[in-house]
Amino acid sequence: MEQLTRGIKRLIGLAMVGAMLVMVILVFTNVVLRYGFGSGIAASEEIVRHLFVWVTFLGAILGVIEGTHIGVDSLINALPETGRKICS
């Protein structure tokens, strides 16, 4: 099971890196085309927007798998021991 989780994390990480690479290339190319030649790639902004949403969702998945999401534990700390166990 650990090997499967590592494989999934690696696959998600590679997908995020690939999406970020495509985003950087599209934005840079579009800036050069617009300022250098007066026209850009029409669909690049929408593609970058969708890729950004996917990178955000994939990052959230990695955060859940690794348990690294930011949490506020002031309510849990105010509970008695049994309440903390139930919340956990």
Backbone hydrogen bonds in HBPLUS format (Angstrom, degrees):
<---DONOR---> <-ACCEPTOR-->    atom                        ^
c    i                          cat <-CA-CA->   ^        H-A-AA   ^      H-
h    n   atom  resd res      DA  || num        DHA   H-A  angle D-A-AA Bond
n    s   type  num  typ     dist DA aas  dist angle  dist       angle   num
A0005-THR N   A0001-MET O   2.98 MM   4  6.30 158.9  2.03 151.0 156.3     1
A0006-ARG N   A0002-GLU O   2.94 MM   4  6.18 158.7  1.98 147.3 153.2     2
A0007-GLY N   A0003-GLN O   2.95 MM   4  6.14 154.8  2.01 143.0 150.0     3
A0008-ILE N   A0004-LEU O   2.91 MM   4  6.17 155.9  1.97 150.0 156.3     4
A0009-LYS N   A0005-THR O   2.89 MM   4  6.10 162.9  1.92 151.2 156.0     5
A0010-ARG N   A0006-ARG O   2.91 MM   4  6.09 155.2  1.97 145.9 152.9     6
A0011-LEU N   A0007-GLY O   2.90 MM   4  6.08 158.3  1.95 145.9 152.0     7
A0012-ILE N   A0008-ILE O   2.87 MM   4  6.07 163.0  1.90 153.1 157.5     8
A0013-GLY N   A0009-LYS O   2.90 MM   4  6.02 157.5  1.95 143.6 150.6     9
A0014-LEU N   A0010-ARG O   2.88 MM   4  6.09 157.7  1.93 149.3 155.0    10
A0015-ALA N   A0011-LEU O   2.94 MM   4  6.15 153.5  2.01 144.8 152.4    11
A0016-MET N   A0012-ILE O   2.90 MM   4  6.18 152.5  1.98 147.9 155.4    12
A0017-VAL N   A0013-GLY O   2.93 MM   4  6.20 159.3  1.98 149.1 154.7    13
A0018-GLY N   A0014-LEU O   2.88 MM   4  6.05 162.0  1.91 148.3 153.5    14
A0019-ALA N   A0015-ALA O   2.92 MM   4  6.07 158.4  1.96 145.0 151.0    15
A0020-MET N   A0016-MET O   2.91 MM   4  6.09 160.2  1.95 149.1 154.6    16
A0021-LEU N   A0017-VAL O   2.91 MM   4  6.09 154.6  1.97 147.4 154.7    17
A0022-VAL N   A0018-GLY O   2.98 MM   4  6.23 160.7  2.02 149.7 154.4    18
A0023-MET N   A0019-ALA O   2.91 MM   4  6.12 154.8  1.97 145.9 153.4    19
A0024-VAL N   A0020-MET O   2.93 MM   4  6.17 164.0  1.95 152.7 155.7    20
A0025-ILE N   A0021-LEU O   3.01 MM   4  6.20 167.2  2.02 151.8 155.5    21
A0026-LEU N   A0022-VAL O   2.89 MM   4  6.01 164.2  1.91 150.8 155.4    22
A0027-VAL N   A0023-MET O   2.93 MM   4  6.08 169.7  1.94 155.5 158.4    23
A0028-PHE N   A0024-VAL O   2.93 MM   4  5.97 167.9  1.94 151.1 155.2    24
A0029-THR N   A0025-ILE O   2.90 MM   4  5.93 164.6  1.93 147.8 152.9    25
A0030-ASN N   A0026-LEU O   2.88 MM   4  5.95 156.9  1.93 145.5 152.5    26
A0031-VAL N   A0027-VAL O   2.94 MM   4  6.15 156.2  1.99 151.2 157.1    27
A0032-VAL N   A0028-PHE O   3.00 MM   4  6.25 167.2  2.02 154.4 157.5    28
A0033-LEU N   A0029-THR O   2.88 MM   4  6.05 164.6  1.90 151.6 156.2    29
A0034-ARG N   A0030-ASN O   2.90 MM   4  5.99 157.2  1.95 145.5 151.8    30
A0035-TYR N   A0031-VAL O   2.99 MM   4  6.10 174.7  2.00 156.1 157.8    31
A0036-GLY N   A0032-VAL O   2.74 MM   4  5.43 145.9  1.86 141.5 152.3    32
A0037-PHE N   A0033-LEU O   2.91 MM   4  5.14 148.8  2.00 122.7 132.4    33
A0038-GLY N   A0034-ARG O   3.10 MM   4  4.59 132.9  2.34 109.3 117.6    34
A0044-SER N   A0041-ILE O   3.41 MM   3  5.53 157.9  2.46 103.7 110.0    35
A0047-ILE N   A0043-ALA O   3.01 MM   4  6.20 161.3  2.05 156.2 162.0    36
A0048-VAL N   A0044-SER O   2.89 MM   4  6.02 163.3  1.92 150.6 155.0    37
A0049-ARG N   A0045-GLU O   2.96 MM   4  6.11 153.8  2.03 141.8 149.3    38
A0050-HIS N   A0046-GLU O   3.00 MM   4  6.23 161.9  2.03 150.1 153.8    39
A0051-LEU N   A0047-ILE O   2.91 MM   4  6.12 159.9  1.95 150.5 156.7    40
A0052-PHE N   A0048-VAL O   2.88 MM   4  6.03 150.5  1.97 146.8 154.6    41
A0053-VAL N   A0049-ARG O   3.13 MM   4  6.43 153.5  2.20 145.2 151.6    42
A0054-TRP N   A0050-HIS O   3.02 MM   4  6.32 159.4  2.06 149.2 154.8    43
A0055-VAL N   A0051-LEU O   2.85 MM   4  6.09 155.4  1.91 149.3 156.1    44
A0056-THR N   A0052-PHE O   2.98 MM   4  6.19 153.7  2.06 144.5 151.5    45
A0057-PHE N   A0053-VAL O   2.97 MM   4  6.28 160.4  2.01 151.4 156.3    46
A0058-LEU N   A0054-TRP O   2.84 MM   4  6.00 164.3  1.86 152.5 157.2    47
A0059-GLY N   A0055-VAL O   2.89 MM   4  5.95 150.9  1.97 141.6 149.8    48
A0060-ALA N   A0056-THR O   2.98 MM   4  6.24 146.4  2.10 142.5 151.6    49
A0061-ILE N   A0057-PHE O   3.00 MM   4  6.35 150.6  2.09 145.9 153.7    50
A0062-LEU N   A0058-LEU O   3.01 MM   4  6.34 158.6  2.05 147.3 152.5    51
A0063-GLY N   A0059-GLY O   2.90 MM   4  6.13 149.9  1.99 142.8 151.6    52
A0064-VAL N   A0060-ALA O   2.98 MM   4  6.27 148.4  2.08 146.1 153.7    53
A0065-ILE N   A0061-ILE O   2.97 MM   4  6.25 163.7  2.00 153.8 158.2    54
A0066-GLU N   A0062-LEU O   2.92 MM   4  6.03 164.2  1.95 151.5 155.5    55
A0067-GLY N   A0063-GLY O   2.83 MM   4  5.58 119.9  2.19 130.6 145.0    56
A0068-THR N   A0063-GLY O   2.98 MM   5  5.00 147.2  2.09 137.6 145.5    57
A0077-ASN N   A0073-ASP O   2.87 MM   4  6.01 154.3  1.93 148.7 155.8    58
A0078-ALA N   A0074-SER O   3.20 MM   4  6.30 134.2  2.42 132.8 143.3    59
A0078-ALA N   A0075-LEU O   3.15 MM   3  5.16 131.3  2.40  95.2 108.1    60
A0079-LEU N   A0076-ILE O   3.25 MM   3  5.32 150.0  2.34 100.6 109.2    61
A0083-GLY N   A0080-PRO O   3.04 MM   3  5.30 118.1  2.44 104.7 119.8    62
A0084-ARG N   A0080-PRO O   3.01 MM   4  6.37 150.9  2.10 154.7 163.9    63
A0085-LYS N   A0081-GLU O   3.07 MM   4  6.35 155.9  2.13 148.6 154.4    64
A0086-ILE N   A0082-THR O   3.03 MM   4  6.28 153.6  2.10 144.9 152.0    65
A0087-CYS N   A0083-GLY O   3.02 MM   4  6.23 159.4  2.06 146.2 151.4    66
A0088-SER N   A0084-ARG O   2.95 MM   4  6.09 147.4  2.05 144.2 153.5    67
